[in-house]
Amino acid sequence: MNILGVESSCDETGVALVQLEPGLAVPRLRAQALHSQVDMHQDYGGVVPELASRDHIRRVLPLTRRVLADAGATLADVDAVAFTQGPGLAGALLVGAGVACALGAALARPVVGVHHLEGHLLSPFLSADPPEFPFVALLVSGGHTQLMRVDDVGSYELLGETIDDAAGEAFDKSAKLMGLGYPGGPALARLAEFGDADTFALPRPLLHSANLDFSFAGLKTAVRTQLHKLGSNVCEQDRAHLAASTQQAIVDVLCAKSLAALKQTQLKRLVVAGGVGANARLRGQLDAECKKRQVRVHYPELALCTDNGAMIALAAAMRWQRGLARPRRDYAFNVMPRWPLQSLSVS
């Protein structure tokens, strides 16, 4: 069974073809293609929703043709079409949903709406070292920072989440304050390589709280205050020190909360997914801390950390395996810009 996945929740257009084979625990990725809108949005310092939607319209069908060609397949080989139903930008989501449902209707194939964060959460199953259930998941994607207990596909328990800014937002907003380019997170991480993380004493919000929630808004304020102290003529070395100190504050909180979640659940497996999960400092620190505790850590391949069609097709396939896919054949569609992941739980 071949499932075509379409991702269009924000500023990446992704299409992929995943094959579900009897006897295989994990579906196989046959081909994928991705277009990032980073260059288009750079001039604005952030994503412009209307421009994002228009660009998805231009890209999705050429990407679909490329994926089918790379897989040596045709539209006739597609058995179901999956699309990101939410959360995300409403206009952007509607592009993917409309195209997926139109393809489904034209081919007389079922369509499946997929939760964007479930796609991220399951994306490590496409890696060379896939996890096993159950595990604790640290989801650090865009405006989302959550810790989940995951017992199986569709069995999710929320352990903690951000009460204001997410980790990705803390990276991006701090980078903007420092005058770095868009996207801010990777730019800040690159600059941090040349700085000393011990230079500035920045706060670690909720680091020692009794719960597993996150808060990063105060860190952004502390970065602004420190920049004000440094003055308008801040040198490049001080900016590098501040970038390193900011990154370390975020990483310290993410690591501490993840370890606390593992202790609370008594699980010995951690999955890290989402764009921030590509951060080298975060991966290095988590690897070191988890090794001390004999905990296995799993990440998606770097190419699958950002939004992509492979994770959407995969999530649909893994749901299909378990009878949870809820395929539709009426081809009516809606999108859900706000959609709590834990609402999917069947347990």
C-alpha positions as CSV (number, residue, x, y, z in Angstrom):
1,M,0.0,0.0,0.0
2,N,1.4,3.4,-1.0
3,I,0.4,6.6,0.9
4,L,1.1,10.0,-0.6
5,G,1.7,12.6,2.1
6,V,1.3,16.4,1.7
7,E,2.6,18.9,4.3
8,S,1.8,22.6,4.0
9,S,1.2,23.9,7.6
10,C,3.6,26.8,7.5
11,D,6.6,27.7,5.4
12,E,7.7,24.4,3.9
13,T,5.9,22.5,1.2
14,G,6.6,18.8,1.5
15,V,5.5,15.7,-0.4
16,A,6.5,12.1,0.1
17,L,5.5,8.6,-0.8
18,V,5.5,5.9,2.0
19,Q,4.9,2.2,1.4
20,L,3.1,0.1,4.0
21,E,4.1,-3.6,3.6
22,P,2.7,-6.6,5.4
23,G,5.1,-7.9,8.0
24,L,7.1,-4.7,8.3
25,A,6.8,-2.9,11.6
26,V,7.7,0.5,10.1
27,P,6.5,1.8,6.8
28,R,9.2,2.4,4.1
29,L,10.0,5.8,2.7
30,R,10.1,5.5,-1.1
31,A,10.8,9.2,-2.0
32,Q,10.3,12.7,-0.7
33,A,10.7,16.3,-1.9
34,L,10.7,19.6,0.0
35,H,10.7,23.2,-0.8
36,S,11.6,25.8,1.9
37,Q,10.3,29.3,1.8
38,V,13.1,30.7,3.9
39,D,14.5,32.9,1.1
40,M,11.1,34.4,0.4
41,H,10.3,35.3,4.0
42,Q,13.8,36.6,4.9
43,D,13.0,40.1,3.7
44,Y,10.1,40.3,6.2
45,G,11.9,38.8,9.2
46,G,9.3,36.1,9.6
47,V,6.6,34.1,7.9
48,V,4.0,36.1,5.9
49,P,0.9,33.8,5.9
50,E,-0.6,35.1,2.6
51,L,2.7,34.7,0.8
52,A,3.2,31.2,2.3
53,S,-0.2,30.1,1.1
54,R,0.4,31.4,-2.5
55,D,3.8,29.7,-2.6
56,H,2.4,26.3,-1.5
57,I,0.0,26.5,-4.5
58,R,2.9,27.0,-6.8
59,R,5.0,24.2,-5.4
60,V,2.8,21.3,-4.3
61,L,2.0,19.7,-7.7
62,P,5.6,19.9,-9.2
63,L,6.9,18.4,-5.9
64,T,4.3,15.6,-6.3
65,R,5.4,14.9,-9.8
66,R,9.1,14.8,-8.6
67,V,8.3,12.4,-5.8
68,L,6.4,10.0,-8.1
69,A,9.2,10.1,-10.6
70,D,11.9,9.5,-7.9
71,A,9.9,6.5,-6.6
72,G,9.3,5.1,-10.0
73,A,5.6,5.3,-9.5
74,T,2.6,6.9,-11.0
75,L,-0.6,8.4,-9.6
76,A,-2.3,5.0,-10.3
77,D,0.0,3.5,-7.7
78,V,-1.2,5.8,-4.9
79,D,-3.6,3.9,-2.6
80,A,-4.4,6.8,-0.2
81,V,-3.6,10.5,0.2
82,A,-2.6,12.0,3.5
83,F,-2.4,15.7,4.4
84,T,-1.7,18.0,7.3
85,Q,-5.0,18.9,8.8
86,G,-3.5,21.0,11.6
87,P,-2.2,22.8,13.6
88,G,-0.7,25.5,11.5
89,L,-1.6,28.6,9.4
90,A,-5.2,28.2,8.2
91,G,-4.6,29.4,4.6
92,A,-1.5,27.3,4.3
93,L,-3.3,24.2,5.6
94,L,-6.1,24.7,3.2
95,V,-3.8,24.4,0.2
96,G,-2.5,21.0,1.2
97,A,-6.0,19.8,2.2
98,G,-7.6,21.0,-1.0
99,V,-4.9,19.4,-3.2
100,A,-5.0,16.1,-1.3
101,C,-8.8,15.9,-1.4
102,A,-8.8,16.8,-5.1
103,L,-6.3,14.1,-5.8
104,G,-8.2,11.6,-3.8
105,A,-11.5,12.4,-5.6
106,A,-9.8,12.2,-9.0
107,L,-8.2,8.8,-8.2
108,A,-11.2,7.5,-6.2
109,R,-8.8,6.9,-3.3
110,P,-9.4,7.6,0.5
111,V,-7.9,10.7,2.1
112,V,-6.5,11.0,5.7
113,G,-6.1,14.1,7.8
114,V,-3.0,14.0,9.9
115,H,-2.0,16.0,13.0
116,H,1.2,17.9,12.3
117,L,2.8,17.2,15.7
118,E,2.0,13.5,15.5
119,G,4.0,13.6,12.3
120,H,7.0,15.1,14.1
121,L,6.5,12.7,17.1
122,L,6.6,9.6,14.8
123,S,9.3,10.9,12.4
124,P,12.2,9.1,14.3
125,F,10.6,5.8,13.1
126,L,12.1,6.6,9.6
127,S,15.6,6.9,11.1
128,A,18.4,4.3,11.0
129,D,17.8,3.8,14.8
130,P,14.0,3.8,15.2
131,P,12.6,3.8,18.8
132,E,10.2,1.3,20.4
133,F,7.1,2.1,22.4
134,P,6.7,3.3,25.1
135,F,8.8,6.4,25.4
136,V,8.9,10.0,26.6
137,A,8.8,12.5,23.7
138,L,10.2,16.0,23.7
139,L,8.4,17.9,21.0
140,V,10.2,21.2,20.1
141,S,8.7,22.4,16.9
142,G,8.0,26.0,16.1
143,G,5.5,27.4,18.6
144,H,5.2,24.1,20.5
145,T,7.3,22.7,23.4
146,Q,5.7,19.7,25.0
147,L,6.6,16.6,26.9
148,M,4.5,13.6,26.2
149,R,4.3,10.0,27.4
150,V,3.8,7.9,24.3
151,D,2.6,4.3,24.7
152,D,1.7,3.7,21.1
153,V,0.3,5.5,18.1
154,G,-2.7,7.4,19.3
155,S,-1.9,6.9,23.0
156,Y,-0.5,10.2,24.3
157,E,-0.4,11.7,27.8
158,L,0.6,15.3,28.1
159,L,3.2,15.6,30.8
160,G,4.1,19.3,30.4
161,E,4.0,22.2,27.9
162,T,5.0,25.8,27.6
163,I,2.9,28.4,29.3
164,D,4.1,31.2,27.1
165,D,6.9,31.3,24.5
166,A,8.1,27.9,23.1
167,A,11.8,27.0,22.9
168,G,11.8,27.8,19.1
169,E,10.2,31.2,19.7
170,A,12.9,31.9,22.4
171,F,15.6,31.1,19.8
172,D,13.9,33.2,17.1
173,K,13.0,36.2,19.2
174,S,16.4,36.4,20.9
175,A,18.1,36.1,17.5
176,K,16.0,39.0,16.2
177,L,16.9,41.1,19.2
178,M,20.6,40.4,18.4
179,G,20.1,41.5,14.8
180,L,20.6,38.1,13.3
181,G,19.0,36.8,10.2
182,Y,15.9,34.7,9.6
183,P,15.3,32.0,10.5
184,G,16.7,33.1,13.9
185,G,17.2,29.8,15.6
186,P,19.9,28.3,13.3
187,A,21.5,31.8,13.0
188,L,21.8,32.0,16.8
189,A,23.2,28.5,17.0
190,R,25.9,29.3,14.4
191,L,27.0,32.4,16.2
192,A,27.0,30.6,19.6
193,E,29.8,28.4,18.3
194,F,32.1,31.3,18.7
195,G,31.0,32.4,22.2
196,D,31.4,31.4,25.8
197,A,28.1,30.2,27.4
198,D,29.3,31.2,30.9
199,T,29.7,34.9,30.0
200,F,26.2,36.1,30.8
201,A,24.1,34.8,33.7
202,L,20.7,34.3,32.0
203,P,17.7,32.9,33.8
204,R,16.4,29.3,33.4
205,P,12.7,29.8,33.9
206,L,10.8,27.0,35.8
207,L,14.0,25.0,35.9
208,H,13.3,23.9,39.5
209,S,9.5,23.9,39.4
210,A,7.5,21.0,40.8
211,N,5.9,20.3,37.4
212,L,7.1,19.6,33.8
213,D,5.9,22.9,32.2
214,F,8.1,25.3,30.4
215,S,8.4,29.1,30.2
216,F,10.8,31.0,27.9
217,A,9.2,34.5,27.7
218,G,11.4,35.7,30.7
219,L,14.5,34.6,28.9
220,K,13.8,36.8,25.9
221,T,13.3,39.7,28.3
222,A,16.6,39.0,29.9
223,V,18.3,39.0,26.5
224,R,16.8,42.4,25.7
225,T,18.0,43.7,29.1
226,Q,21.5,42.4,28.6
227,L,21.7,44.0,25.1
228,H,20.6,47.3,26.6
229,K,23.4,47.1,29.1
230,L,25.9,46.4,26.3
231,G,24.8,49.5,24.4
232,S,24.3,50.2,20.8
233,N,27.9,49.5,19.8
234,V,28.0,45.9,21.0
235,C,30.9,44.0,19.5
236,E,30.6,40.8,17.5
237,Q,32.4,38.8,20.3
238,D,29.9,39.9,22.9
239,R,27.1,39.0,20.6
240,A,28.6,35.6,20.2
241,H,28.9,35.2,24.0
242,L,25.3,36.3,24.4
243,A,24.1,33.8,21.7
244,A,26.0,31.0,23.5
245,S,24.6,32.0,26.9
246,T,21.0,32.1,25.4
247,Q,21.3,28.8,23.7
248,Q,22.7,27.2,26.9
249,A,19.9,28.5,29.0
250,I,17.3,27.0,26.6
251,V,19.2,23.7,26.4
252,D,19.6,23.4,30.2
253,V,15.8,23.7,30.7
254,L,14.9,21.3,27.9
255,C,17.4,18.7,29.2
256,A,16.4,19.1,32.9
257,K,12.7,18.8,32.1
258,S,13.2,15.8,29.8
259,L,15.2,14.0,32.5
260,A,12.5,14.8,35.1
261,A,9.9,13.3,32.8
262,L,11.9,10.1,32.4
263,K,12.3,9.9,36.1
264,Q,8.5,10.5,36.7
265,T,7.4,7.9,34.1
266,Q,10.3,5.5,34.9
267,L,10.8,5.0,31.2
268,K,14.2,4.4,29.6
269,R,13.6,5.8,26.1
270,L,13.5,9.4,24.9
271,V,12.4,10.7,21.5
272,V,13.3,14.2,20.5
273,A,11.5,15.7,17.5
274,G,10.8,19.0,15.8
275,G,13.0,21.7,14.3
276,V,14.8,22.6,17.6
277,G,15.7,18.9,17.9
278,A,18.3,19.5,15.2
279,N,20.3,21.8,17.6
280,A,23.7,20.2,18.0
281,R,24.2,21.6,21.6
282,L,20.8,20.1,22.7
283,R,21.7,16.7,21.1
284,G,25.1,16.6,22.7
285,Q,23.9,17.5,26.2
286,L,21.0,15.1,26.0
287,D,23.2,12.3,24.8
288,A,25.7,12.8,27.6
289,E,23.0,13.0,30.4
290,C,21.0,10.1,29.1
291,K,24.1,7.9,28.8
292,K,24.8,8.4,32.5
293,R,21.3,7.1,33.2
294,Q,21.3,4.3,30.7
295,V,18.5,5.9,28.7
296,R,18.3,5.5,24.9
297,V,17.7,8.7,22.9
298,H,16.3,8.8,19.4
299,Y,16.2,11.6,16.9
300,P,14.8,11.9,13.4
301,E,17.4,12.3,10.6
302,L,18.4,15.9,10.3
303,A,16.5,16.2,7.0
304,L,13.4,15.2,8.8
305,C,13.6,17.6,11.7
306,T,11.9,20.4,9.8
307,D,8.4,20.1,8.4
308,N,8.2,17.5,5.7
309,G,5.8,15.3,3.8
310,A,7.5,12.1,4.9
311,M,6.4,12.5,8.5
312,I,2.8,13.1,7.4
313,A,2.7,10.0,5.1
314,L,4.3,8.0,7.9
315,A,1.8,9.1,10.6
316,A,-1.0,8.1,8.2
317,A,0.5,4.7,7.5
318,M,1.2,3.9,11.2
319,R,-2.4,4.9,12.0
320,W,-3.6,2.7,9.1
321,Q,-1.7,-0.2,10.5
322,R,-3.6,0.1,13.8
323,G,-7.0,0.8,12.4
324,L,-6.9,4.5,13.5
325,A,-6.6,6.3,10.2
326,R,-10.3,7.2,9.7
327,P,-10.0,7.5,5.9
328,R,-12.7,9.6,4.2
329,R,-14.2,9.2,0.8
330,D,-16.6,12.1,0.7
331,Y,-13.6,14.5,0.0
332,A,-15.1,17.2,2.1
333,F,-12.3,18.8,4.2
334,N,-11.7,21.2,7.0
335,V,-8.5,22.3,8.7
336,M,-7.7,22.8,12.4
337,P,-5.3,25.6,13.0
338,R,-5.4,24.8,16.8
339,W,-5.5,21.2,17.7
340,P,-4.2,19.7,20.9
341,L,-2.2,16.5,20.2
342,Q,-3.5,14.8,23.3
343,S,-7.0,15.0,21.9
344,L,-6.0,12.2,19.5
345,S,-5.5,9.7,22.3
346,V,-7.6,6.6,22.2
347,S,-6.5,5.3,25.6
